[in-house]
Amino acid sequence: MKNVLGFASFVLIIGGLAGLVHEWIGGFRLFGFLRYVTPEGYEVYANVVFVVLGVAAGALAEAKSR
């Protein structure tokens, strides 16, 4: 369970940050699959939510390891 949460945390944080960089700078699509789950017009908010969920999943994985 810890490994799955750790991987999900990594994907959400990196994907959210990559989406934010793409929205602010443009042309940077490292984790392009996350754009399919973001609603049109709310990309920045959705990417912030991805980062927050990733941090929460990472904290949960850390709590499970103790």
C-alpha positions as CSV (number, residue, x, y, z in Angstrom):
1,M,0.0,0.0,0.0
2,K,2.9,2.4,0.8
3,N,4.4,1.9,-2.6
4,V,1.2,2.5,-4.4
5,L,0.5,5.7,-2.5
6,G,4.1,6.8,-3.0
7,F,3.8,6.3,-6.8
8,A,0.4,8.0,-6.9
9,S,1.9,10.9,-5.0
10,F,4.8,11.2,-7.4
11,V,2.6,11.1,-10.5
12,L,0.1,13.7,-9.1
13,I,2.7,16.1,-7.8
14,I,4.9,16.0,-11.0
15,G,1.8,16.0,-13.3
16,G,0.3,19.0,-11.4
17,L,3.5,21.0,-11.5
18,A,4.1,20.1,-15.2
19,G,0.5,21.3,-15.9
20,L,1.1,24.5,-14.1
21,V,4.3,25.2,-15.9
22,H,2.5,24.5,-19.2
23,E,-0.3,26.9,-18.4
24,W,2.1,29.7,-17.3
25,I,4.9,29.2,-19.8
26,G,3.3,27.1,-22.5
27,G,4.7,24.3,-24.6
28,F,5.7,22.0,-21.8
29,R,3.8,18.8,-21.8
30,L,5.6,16.2,-19.7
31,F,2.6,14.4,-18.2
32,G,0.1,15.1,-21.0
33,F,-2.4,12.4,-19.8
34,L,-3.5,14.6,-16.9
35,R,-5.0,17.2,-19.3
36,Y,-7.8,14.7,-20.1
37,V,-9.1,14.9,-16.6
38,T,-9.0,18.7,-16.3
39,P,-12.2,20.6,-17.1
40,E,-12.0,23.1,-19.9
41,G,-11.2,26.6,-18.5
42,Y,-10.2,25.3,-15.0
43,E,-6.8,23.9,-15.9
44,V,-4.8,25.9,-13.3
45,Y,-7.2,25.1,-10.5
46,A,-7.2,21.4,-11.4
47,N,-3.4,21.3,-11.5
48,V,-3.3,22.9,-8.0
49,V,-5.7,20.2,-6.8
50,F,-3.5,17.5,-8.3
51,V,-0.5,18.9,-6.4
52,V,-2.5,19.1,-3.1
53,L,-3.8,15.5,-3.6
54,G,-0.3,14.3,-4.3
55,V,1.0,15.9,-1.1
56,A,-1.8,14.3,0.8
57,A,-1.2,10.9,-0.7
58,G,2.5,11.3,0.2
59,A,1.7,12.2,3.8
60,L,-0.7,9.2,4.0
61,A,2.0,6.9,2.6
62,E,4.5,8.2,5.1
63,A,1.9,7.7,7.9
64,K,1.3,4.1,6.8
65,S,5.0,3.3,7.0
66,R,5.2,4.1,10.7
